[in-house]
Amino acid sequence: MSIASRIRSTIAGWIAPREGRTMQWSDRFVGETSRAGVAVNTDTVLGVSAVYSAIRTIAETVAQLDWCVYLREGQSNIEQHNHPLCRLLQVEPCPEATAFQWRVAMLTSYYLYGNMLAEIERDSAGSPVNLWLLDPRRVSVVRSKATGQIAYQVHSPDWSVVTEIGYRDVYHVALASQDGVSGVGLLSRAKDSLGAALAMDRYAASSFKNGARPGGVLTHPSRISPEAMRVIRNEWTAVHGGADRAGTVAVLGEGVTFSPVQMSPADVQLLEQRRFSVLEICRWFNLPPHMLRSLEGGTYGSIEQQAADYRVYTIRPIAIAMQQEAQRKLVGVPDLYTELDLDSLNLVDLSTRYAAYNQARQGGWMSANEIRDREGLDPIPAELGGDAYLVNGNMITIGTAVASTGRPTGTSIPAPVQP
């Protein structure tokens, strides 16, 4: 059932959840003023390069992963390439976005507003056919009058119409939820850290705008009128103000002298403070500093370990949360499950990758076709041994090795008798 068919003629009253609280997110996103005196909202915070880069890095990392559908048959997990869920998760969740765009939008909402939200449109059989993105700023979690269960109220852009969607029909992943239902985004939780970064950016931009080269005090030998002072100041600013006029030659007349003003300690520390703000933002997003191009003190070994930590401690928890929500609201079949393939993040240089494949091949736990599949190559026909598993030494199949000894598997070959 679509949203349009569920629009109510009048706005329903809020119904508090069992805890007696109304979980309403919309009030959080108008914009809050940080202790630095800067408003923190979507428009301002995405102007901070570290924040924009952090969100983009994580969102695009998740967006590039293969989201596969598998069927459990005994001890085997068989990938279902033609299952309808593959189109939703891997190609086109809805007609308005590709899978890549959809995941980037969901992760952006996740970090800014604390919630990934999409309406699940189902066919007559109850199977999902579309995942429509929802703006968390216009969604509230309530307790439904009709069912007594948690429901989602979606407001129109002008807030004149509200639509209630059942709990099972909304794909929802919350960030660091305190009540198990709604999340709190970094616009609210990290407003002071983000506000400090915004304030430093504005201070630096203002310093360039107002021109500090040459900088100092102009002193006239005699008393002059306020109007004359204004003219001298404006002429000086017109010639020397702005970053593009830094270092120009000053010509003084009428006994006017120029006294340079030394930079304050706060100005000297500005660059260091901005570096620290990048590290602070890394902590909020659980990102290693090198992911935001902050390489101070980094070595090849430490960065390599941090990249592994990024996969395990940043991307994997998000992947698990997305998979679990898909399992309970999209799959609906016990032996069917979805999985975001994190192995693609383990790509290394060619020689290292091929050495790992060679070890797996000789160890007998990967076939040639499994290796070729990971590399995007066509399979070797089975009759030519493409699906065979080899054992180290003679590079023969396990079955051939067993047949050549004439002994069943699991038995040992006696040592030769010494003459």
C-alpha positions as CSV (number, residue, x, y, z in Angstrom):
1,M,0.0,0.0,0.0
2,S,1.4,3.4,-1.0
3,I,1.7,6.5,1.1
4,A,-1.0,8.3,-0.9
5,S,-3.6,5.7,0.0
6,R,-2.9,6.2,3.7
7,I,-3.1,9.9,3.9
8,R,-5.5,11.0,6.6
9,S,-7.9,13.9,6.3
10,T,-7.0,15.3,9.7
11,I,-3.8,15.3,11.7
12,A,-3.8,12.5,14.3
13,G,-2.9,13.5,17.9
14,W,0.4,12.3,19.3
15,I,0.3,9.0,21.2
16,A,3.0,8.5,23.7
17,P,4.9,5.1,23.7
18,R,4.6,2.9,26.7
19,E,7.4,4.9,28.5
20,G,5.0,7.8,28.5
21,R,7.3,9.9,26.2
22,T,6.7,11.1,22.6
23,M,9.6,10.2,20.4
24,Q,9.6,13.1,18.0
25,W,12.8,13.8,16.0
26,S,11.7,16.8,13.9
27,D,12.4,19.4,16.6
28,R,16.1,18.4,16.6
29,F,16.9,19.3,13.1
30,V,15.9,23.0,12.9
31,G,19.4,23.9,14.1
32,E,21.0,24.3,17.5
33,T,23.4,26.9,18.6
34,S,26.7,25.5,19.9
35,R,28.7,26.9,22.8
36,A,30.9,28.5,20.2
37,G,27.9,30.7,19.2
38,V,27.6,29.1,15.8
39,A,24.4,27.5,14.5
40,V,24.9,23.8,13.8
41,N,22.5,22.5,11.1
42,T,22.7,20.6,7.8
43,D,23.7,23.6,5.7
44,T,26.5,24.7,8.0
45,V,28.0,21.5,9.1
46,L,28.4,20.0,5.6
47,G,30.6,23.1,4.9
48,V,33.2,21.7,7.3
49,S,35.6,19.7,5.1
50,A,36.3,17.0,7.7
51,V,32.6,16.4,8.3
52,Y,31.8,16.2,4.6
53,S,34.7,13.9,3.9
54,A,33.9,11.7,6.9
55,I,30.3,11.2,5.8
56,R,31.2,10.7,2.2
57,T,34.0,8.2,3.0
58,I,31.8,5.9,5.2
59,A,28.7,6.3,2.9
60,E,30.6,5.5,-0.3
61,T,32.4,2.6,1.4
62,V,29.1,0.9,2.3
63,A,27.5,1.9,-1.0
64,Q,30.2,0.1,-3.1
65,L,29.8,-3.3,-1.3
66,D,27.9,-6.1,-2.9
67,W,24.7,-6.9,-1.0
68,C,24.0,-10.5,-1.9
69,V,21.1,-12.9,-1.2
70,Y,21.9,-16.4,-0.1
71,L,19.9,-19.6,0.5
72,R,21.0,-22.1,3.1
73,E,20.8,-25.7,1.9
74,G,22.3,-28.0,4.4
75,Q,25.9,-26.8,5.0
76,S,26.0,-24.9,1.8
77,N,25.1,-21.2,1.2
78,I,24.0,-20.7,-2.4
79,E,23.9,-17.2,-3.8
80,Q,20.5,-16.3,-5.4
81,H,21.4,-14.1,-8.3
82,N,17.8,-14.0,-9.7
83,H,16.0,-13.4,-6.4
84,P,13.7,-10.2,-6.4
85,L,15.6,-8.9,-3.4
86,C,18.8,-8.7,-5.5
87,R,17.2,-5.8,-7.5
88,L,16.2,-3.9,-4.4
89,L,19.5,-4.3,-2.6
90,Q,22.0,-4.3,-5.4
91,V,20.5,-2.4,-8.4
92,E,17.5,-0.2,-7.8
93,P,15.8,0.1,-4.4
94,C,13.2,2.5,-5.9
95,P,12.7,4.1,-9.3
96,E,14.2,7.4,-8.0
97,A,17.6,6.1,-7.0
98,T,20.3,3.6,-7.8
99,A,21.5,1.3,-5.0
100,F,24.6,3.4,-4.7
101,Q,22.7,6.7,-4.4
102,W,20.2,5.1,-2.0
103,R,22.8,3.9,0.4
104,V,24.7,7.2,0.3
105,A,21.5,9.0,1.2
106,M,20.7,6.6,4.0
107,L,24.1,6.8,5.5
108,T,24.1,10.6,5.3
109,S,20.8,10.7,7.2
110,Y,22.2,8.1,9.6
111,Y,25.0,10.3,10.7
112,L,23.4,13.8,10.5
113,Y,20.0,12.8,12.0
114,G,20.6,9.5,13.6
115,N,18.3,7.4,11.5
116,M,18.1,5.5,8.2
117,L,14.5,5.5,7.1
118,A,12.8,4.0,4.0
119,E,9.2,3.0,3.4
120,I,8.7,-0.6,2.3
121,E,6.2,-0.8,-0.5
122,R,4.8,-4.3,-0.9
123,D,2.9,-6.2,-3.5
124,S,-0.3,-8.1,-3.0
125,A,1.6,-11.1,-1.7
126,G,3.4,-9.0,0.9
127,S,6.8,-9.1,-0.8
128,P,8.9,-5.8,-0.9
129,V,9.0,-4.2,-4.3
130,N,10.3,-0.7,-3.5
131,L,12.2,1.1,-0.7
132,W,11.3,4.7,-0.7
133,L,13.6,7.1,1.1
134,L,12.1,9.1,4.0
135,D,13.4,12.4,5.3
136,P,14.0,11.8,9.1
137,R,13.2,15.5,9.7
138,R,9.6,14.8,8.8
139,V,9.2,11.5,10.6
140,S,8.1,10.8,14.2
141,V,7.8,7.6,16.1
142,V,4.4,7.2,17.9
143,R,2.2,4.5,19.4
144,S,-0.5,3.7,17.0
145,K,-4.1,4.1,18.1
146,A,-5.3,1.3,15.9
147,T,-2.8,-1.4,16.8
148,G,-1.1,-0.2,20.0
149,Q,2.2,-0.9,18.3
150,I,5.0,1.5,17.3
151,A,4.2,3.3,14.1
152,Y,5.8,6.1,12.0
153,Q,4.1,9.3,11.2
154,V,5.3,11.0,8.0
155,H,4.6,14.6,7.6
156,S,4.2,16.4,4.3
157,P,6.8,19.2,3.5
158,D,4.4,21.9,4.7
159,W,3.3,19.8,7.7
160,S,-0.3,20.0,6.7
161,V,-0.8,16.3,6.2
162,V,0.4,13.3,8.2
163,T,0.5,9.7,7.1
164,E,0.9,6.8,9.5
165,I,3.0,3.8,8.4
166,G,3.1,0.5,10.3
167,Y,6.3,-0.6,12.0
168,R,6.9,-3.5,9.7
169,D,6.7,-1.3,6.6
170,V,9.6,1.0,7.5
171,Y,13.2,0.0,7.1
172,H,14.9,1.7,10.0
173,V,18.4,1.6,11.4
174,A,19.1,3.9,14.4
175,L,22.4,5.4,15.4
176,A,23.4,4.8,19.1
177,S,19.8,4.6,20.2
178,Q,19.1,5.0,23.9
179,D,15.6,3.6,23.8
180,G,16.0,0.9,21.1
181,V,13.8,2.8,18.6
182,S,15.0,6.3,17.6
183,G,18.6,7.4,17.1
184,V,20.3,10.8,17.8
185,G,22.4,12.2,15.0
186,L,25.7,14.1,15.3
187,L,24.0,17.4,14.6
188,S,22.6,17.2,18.1
189,R,25.0,15.0,20.0
190,A,28.2,16.5,18.6
191,K,27.0,20.1,18.2
192,D,29.7,21.7,20.4
193,S,32.6,19.9,18.6
194,L,31.1,20.7,15.2
195,G,30.4,24.3,16.3
196,A,34.0,24.8,17.3
197,A,35.2,23.5,13.9
198,L,32.7,25.9,12.2
199,A,33.8,28.8,14.3
200,M,37.5,28.2,13.4
201,D,36.7,28.0,9.7
202,R,34.8,31.3,9.9
203,Y,37.6,32.9,11.9
204,A,40.2,31.9,9.3
205,A,38.0,33.0,6.4
206,S,37.3,36.3,8.2
207,S,41.1,36.9,8.7
208,F,41.7,36.5,5.0
209,K,38.7,38.7,4.1
210,N,39.7,41.5,6.4
211,G,43.3,41.5,5.2
212,A,46.2,41.1,7.5
213,R,49.1,41.8,5.0
214,P,50.3,44.4,5.7
215,G,48.6,44.6,9.1
216,G,49.0,47.1,11.9
217,V,48.2,50.7,12.9
218,L,48.3,53.8,10.8
219,T,49.4,56.9,12.8
220,H,49.0,60.5,11.6
221,P,51.3,63.1,13.2
222,S,48.4,65.5,13.8
223,R,44.8,65.3,14.9
224,I,42.4,64.5,12.1
225,S,38.7,64.4,11.7
226,P,36.7,61.2,11.9
227,E,35.9,61.6,8.2
228,A,39.6,61.8,7.3
229,M,40.3,58.7,9.4
230,R,37.6,56.9,7.5
231,V,39.0,57.9,4.1
232,I,42.5,56.8,5.1
233,R,41.3,53.5,6.4
234,N,39.1,52.8,3.3
235,E,41.9,53.7,0.9
236,W,44.3,51.5,2.8
237,T,41.9,48.6,2.8
238,A,41.2,49.0,-0.9
239,V,44.9,48.7,-1.7
240,H,46.0,46.1,0.9
241,G,42.9,44.3,2.0
242,G,42.2,40.7,1.0
243,A,44.4,37.6,0.5
244,D,45.0,38.5,-3.2
245,R,46.6,41.8,-2.2
246,A,48.9,40.4,0.5
247,G,52.5,41.8,0.2
248,T,51.7,44.9,-1.8
249,V,54.0,47.9,-1.3
250,A,52.6,50.6,1.0
251,V,53.2,54.3,0.1
252,L,52.6,56.7,3.0
253,G,52.4,60.5,2.9
254,E,51.6,63.4,5.2
255,G,53.9,62.0,7.9
256,V,51.7,58.9,8.4
257,T,53.6,55.9,9.9
258,F,52.7,52.3,10.0
259,S,53.2,50.1,13.1
260,P,52.8,46.3,12.4
261,V,50.7,44.4,14.9
262,Q,52.1,41.1,16.1
263,M,49.9,38.0,15.7
264,S,48.2,37.0,19.0
265,P,48.9,33.6,20.5
266,A,45.3,32.6,19.4
267,D,46.2,33.4,15.8
268,V,49.5,31.4,16.1
269,Q,47.6,28.4,17.5
270,L,44.8,28.6,14.9
271,L,46.3,26.0,12.6
272,E,47.0,23.6,15.4
273,Q,43.4,24.0,16.7
274,R,42.1,23.2,13.2
275,R,44.2,20.1,13.1
276,F,42.8,19.1,16.5
277,S,39.3,19.6,15.2
278,V,39.9,17.1,12.5
279,L,41.0,14.5,15.1
280,E,37.9,15.4,17.2
281,I,35.6,14.8,14.2
282,C,37.4,11.5,13.5
283,R,36.5,10.3,17.0
284,W,32.8,11.2,16.5
285,F,32.7,9.2,13.2
286,N,35.0,6.4,14.5
287,L,37.4,7.0,11.6
288,P,41.2,6.6,11.6
289,P,42.8,10.0,10.9
290,H,44.4,9.0,7.6
291,M,40.9,8.5,6.1
292,L,40.5,12.3,6.4
293,R,44.0,12.8,5.0
294,S,45.5,13.7,8.4
295,L,48.8,11.9,8.2
296,E,50.7,13.4,11.1
297,G,52.8,10.7,12.8
298,G,51.5,8.0,10.5
299,T,53.7,5.2,9.2
300,Y,53.0,2.6,6.6
301,G,52.5,-0.1,9.2
302,S,50.3,2.0,11.4
303,I,48.1,3.2,8.5
304,E,47.8,-0.4,7.3
305,Q,46.5,-1.5,10.7
306,Q,44.2,1.5,11.0
307,A,42.7,0.5,7.6
308,A,42.0,-2.9,9.0
309,D,40.5,-1.3,12.1
310,Y,38.3,0.8,9.8
311,R,36.8,-2.3,8.2
312,V,36.2,-4.0,11.5
313,Y,35.1,-1.3,13.9
314,T,33.5,1.3,11.6
315,I,32.0,-0.5,8.5
316,R,31.2,-3.9,9.9
317,P,28.8,-2.7,12.7
318,I,26.9,-0.6,10.1
319,A,26.8,-3.6,7.7
320,I,25.5,-5.9,10.5
321,A,22.8,-3.4,11.5
322,M,21.6,-3.0,7.9
323,Q,21.6,-6.8,7.3
324,Q,19.6,-7.5,10.5
325,E,16.9,-4.9,9.6
326,A,16.7,-6.4,6.1
327,Q,16.4,-9.9,7.6
328,R,13.4,-9.1,9.8
329,K,11.5,-6.8,7.4
330,L,12.5,-7.7,3.9
331,V,13.4,-11.4,3.8
332,G,10.7,-13.2,5.6
333,V,12.1,-16.7,4.8
334,P,14.0,-18.6,7.5
335,D,16.7,-20.2,5.2
336,L,17.1,-17.0,3.1
337,Y,19.5,-14.2,4.2
338,T,21.3,-11.2,2.9
339,E,25.0,-10.2,3.4
340,L,27.1,-7.2,2.6
341,D,30.3,-8.5,1.2
342,L,33.1,-7.0,3.3
343,D,35.8,-9.1,1.6
344,S,35.9,-6.6,-1.2
345,L,37.5,-4.1,1.3
346,N,40.5,-6.4,1.7
347,L,41.8,-5.6,-1.7
348,V,45.6,-5.3,-1.6
349,D,48.3,-4.9,-4.2
350,L,48.4,-7.5,-7.0
351,S,51.4,-9.5,-5.9
352,T,50.1,-9.9,-2.3
353,R,46.7,-10.9,-3.5
354,Y,48.0,-13.5,-5.9
355,A,50.3,-14.9,-3.2
356,A,47.3,-15.3,-0.9
357,Y,45.4,-17.1,-3.8
358,N,48.4,-19.4,-4.4
359,Q,48.5,-20.4,-0.7
360,A,44.7,-21.0,-0.7
361,R,45.0,-23.1,-3.9
362,Q,47.8,-25.2,-2.7
363,G,46.2,-25.6,0.7
364,G,43.2,-27.2,-0.9
365,W,40.5,-24.9,0.3
366,M,39.9,-22.8,-2.8
367,S,39.4,-24.0,-6.4
368,A,40.6,-22.2,-9.5
369,N,37.1,-21.1,-10.3
370,E,36.5,-19.7,-6.9
371,I,39.7,-17.6,-7.3
372,R,38.7,-16.6,-10.9
373,D,35.2,-15.6,-9.6
374,R,36.7,-13.2,-7.1
375,E,38.8,-11.7,-9.9
376,G,35.9,-11.3,-12.2
377,L,37.2,-13.9,-14.7
378,D,35.3,-16.6,-16.6
379,P,35.3,-20.1,-15.0
380,I,37.4,-23.0,-16.3
381,P,35.3,-25.9,-17.4
382,A,34.8,-28.5,-14.7
383,E,36.1,-31.3,-16.9
384,L,39.4,-29.4,-17.1
385,G,39.7,-29.2,-13.3
386,G,38.3,-25.7,-12.7
387,D,36.2,-26.8,-9.7
388,A,38.8,-29.3,-8.4
389,Y,40.5,-28.8,-5.0
390,L,44.2,-29.6,-5.0
391,V,46.6,-30.8,-2.3
392,N,50.1,-29.5,-1.9
393,G,53.0,-31.4,-3.2
394,N,52.0,-33.2,-6.4
395,M,49.2,-30.7,-7.2
396,I,46.7,-33.5,-7.7
397,T,43.1,-33.6,-6.6
398,I,42.2,-34.9,-3.2
399,G,40.3,-37.8,-4.7
400,T,43.3,-38.8,-6.8
401,A,45.6,-38.7,-3.8
402,V,43.2,-41.0,-1.8
403,A,42.8,-43.4,-4.8
404,S,46.5,-43.7,-5.3
405,T,47.1,-44.9,-1.8
406,G,44.3,-47.4,-1.9
407,R,43.3,-46.3,1.6
408,P,40.1,-44.6,2.9
409,T,40.3,-41.0,4.0
410,G,41.4,-40.5,7.6
411,T,43.9,-43.4,7.7
412,S,47.6,-42.9,8.0
413,I,50.3,-44.4,5.7
414,P,52.8,-46.5,7.7
415,A,56.4,-45.4,7.7
416,P,58.8,-47.4,5.5
417,V,60.8,-50.2,7.2
418,Q,64.4,-49.3,7.7
419,P,66.8,-51.9,6.3
